Amino acid sequence: MNDHERHYLFDCATAGVQGLQPYQPGKPLSELEREYGVRDAVKLASNENPLGPSPRVKEAIQAHVAELARYPDGNGFGLKRALADRHDVDLKQITLGNGSNDVLELIARAFLAPGRGAVFSEHAFAVYPIVTQAIGATPQVAPARDHGHDLQAIRAAIDDTTRVVFIANPNNPTGTWLPGRELEAFLAEVPRDVILVLDEAYVEYVREPDYPDSLPWLDRWPNLVITRTFSKAYGLAGLRVGYALSSPVVADLLNRVRQPFNVNSLALAAAEVALGDAEHIARAVALNDAGMQAWRAACDKLGLAYIPSVGNFLSVDVGRPAGAVYEALLREGVIVRPIGAYGLPNHLRITIGTEAENSRAIAALEKVLA
Ligand SMILES: *Cc1c(COP(=O)(O)O)cnc(C)c1O
């Protein structure tokens, strides 16, 4: 293919897609080991649970392998029933997704279009601009305050064209979060024809006393959509399963654009069992708390500033463009995440790992910064 053909085909795409930057995932371990020849590398780059899924989940997956020739339950009844019991909502309020990213895309497809806008914060999760621009809608970016979401700025960015607001609580990659009373006041101000997406991918990790229980808000605000995932604390990132809780009318709309079998049968079975293993979540949270303390202490010792985080990750200011530090860490067999694409060129986002992974990564960071 020559350059002319390449440009011609590129120009055939919609303007929104042409303007997109592809999502940059954390480097997979296998790729690092292949490219750098290192062994026993440590990946602290994608906010995965270092414990993996609960042992009960692995049994459930084994039990369903025999049925792989069958299509999954397209309505995800078993998982929805478990979620409805857990959250005290109706089955009709649940939308399942191939990861919560899938749900975010369903929201964009149902409510956004060219000429419509989606508001989100500077430094917010990268999937919001992707799903917005892919559909030809306009990103409406509100400036951050102290790296976190500024609800006043977000309110001010909403105009007549806005149809969706994305709020991550806590946000990735900053780990910043919003207290319940602020969010509740904000909800009361959001126009009724604007879908407010509250992305709670890290909810299980948050310990702050004034972090909201947002579920009761669903009864008061039919334009509220809460999204959650099995990819983080539940340790099932590889299976891809997440969900939205909303009013039945919004769930019905999302269901219309959903692929009929968007969540696979192993993921459905695994998530249903994972939801019931509270002990495993407690272990993951305790490990995260201890690891977060170790990382904060290490940063203090190294004189590095960080953005206080309530998630399972910490974004650290390495005091210089972070790309070279990221590369040097790769050579030490440690994968973290540079977040220049989020407007934070001097920060590295580090996922909290096991005690051994944290020690190894802290030692590597100390070495490459020396
Ligand atoms: C990781 C993450 C998600 C979840 O993605 P999945 O598609 O469920 O794996 C959603 N939102 C935020 C802010 C995240 O960091």
The ligand as an SDF file (V2000), in Angstrom:
LIG
                    3D

 15 15  0  0  0  0  0  0  0  0999 V2000
  -10.1210    0.0700   35.2490 C   0  0  0  0  0  0  0  0  0  0  0  0
  -11.2100    1.0710   35.1410 C   0  0  0  0  0  0  0  0  0  0  0  0
  -12.4570    0.7190   34.6600 C   0  0  0  0  0  0  0  0  0  0  0  0
  -12.7990   -0.7150   34.3910 C   0  0  0  0  0  0  0  0  0  0  0  0
  -12.5010   -1.1860   33.1940 O   0  0  0  0  0  0  0  0  0  0  0  0
  -13.0620   -2.6170   32.7970 P   0  0  0  0  0  0  0  0  0  0  0  0
  -13.5130   -2.4160   31.4020 O   0  0  0  0  0  0  0  0  0  0  0  0
  -14.2020   -2.9420   33.7060 O   0  0  0  0  0  0  0  0  0  0  0  0
  -11.9210   -3.5530   32.9410 O   0  0  0  0  0  0  0  0  0  0  0  0
  -13.4370    1.6740   34.5750 C   0  0  0  0  0  0  0  0  0  0  0  0
  -13.2180    2.9220   34.9790 N   0  0  0  0  0  0  0  0  0  0  0  0
  -12.0570    3.3020   35.5030 C   0  0  0  0  0  0  0  0  0  0  0  0
  -11.8850    4.6750   35.9970 C   0  0  0  0  0  0  0  0  0  0  0  0
  -11.0110    2.3800   35.5720 C   0  0  0  0  0  0  0  0  0  0  0  0
   -9.8360    2.7610   36.0570 O   0  0  0  0  0  0  0  0  0  0  0  0
  1  2  1  0
  2  3  1  0
  2 14  2  0
  3  4  1  0
  3 10  2  0
  4  5  1  0
  5  6  1  0
  6  7  2  0
  6  8  1  0
  6  9  1  0
 10 11  1  0
 11 12  2  0
 12 13  1  0
 12 14  1  0
 14 15  1  0
M  END
$$$$
